[in-house]
Amino acid sequence: MSTHASSDTPPVDPAHITHAARDTLTVRRVFGESYERDGTLVIPVATVWGGTGSGWGSGAGELSGKGAADWRRRVGAAAAPAPEAEPASTTPDASGSSDPGSGNAGGEAGGEGSGGGGGFGVRVVAKGVYVVDDQGVRWQPALDLNRVILGGQALGAVVAFSAALAWGLSRLRRR
């Protein structure tokens, strides 16, 4: 099976995608490059998620109508050698041409096929740092501002809903 769609497209190597994903999804991504500052060792830590996938395809075609049987006999069996071809007729066809191989066979051809594809995705989220100094090892979590904002919005929505519900119930009791 060929691994490229056309002669000007570089070949796709699924193993290359898998190797790139393997090199990306390593412990080096979870524990970053440590560094030292003013006698303190800092080791960054992150959470890493990732995945990889690849695929391929194939295709099929169909020819029907006038000329289909002749085409299948000569071309349809790619693995089998073509049978002896009869000499081309020089009688004009419906289009008025007597050139061999010209004219309209009157059939319909349809088919599709190809394939390929692959890739990988990675998500890395900073979690914090381990700090190693004279006092020992301690964990300093990273502040995820997006999570703080989302939490504030959720809390605000709950408070607004509760206030609206309390106001609505108090109006019903007054009646």
Secondary structure, DSSP 8 states (H G I E B T S, - for coil): --S-SSTTS----HHHHHHHHHHHSSHHHHB---EEETTEEEEEEEEEEEEEEE----EEEEEESTTHHHHIIIII-SSS----------S--TTS--STT-S----EEEEEE----EEEEEEEEEEEEEEEETTEEEEEE---HHHHHHHHHHHHHHHHHHHHHHHHHHHHHH-
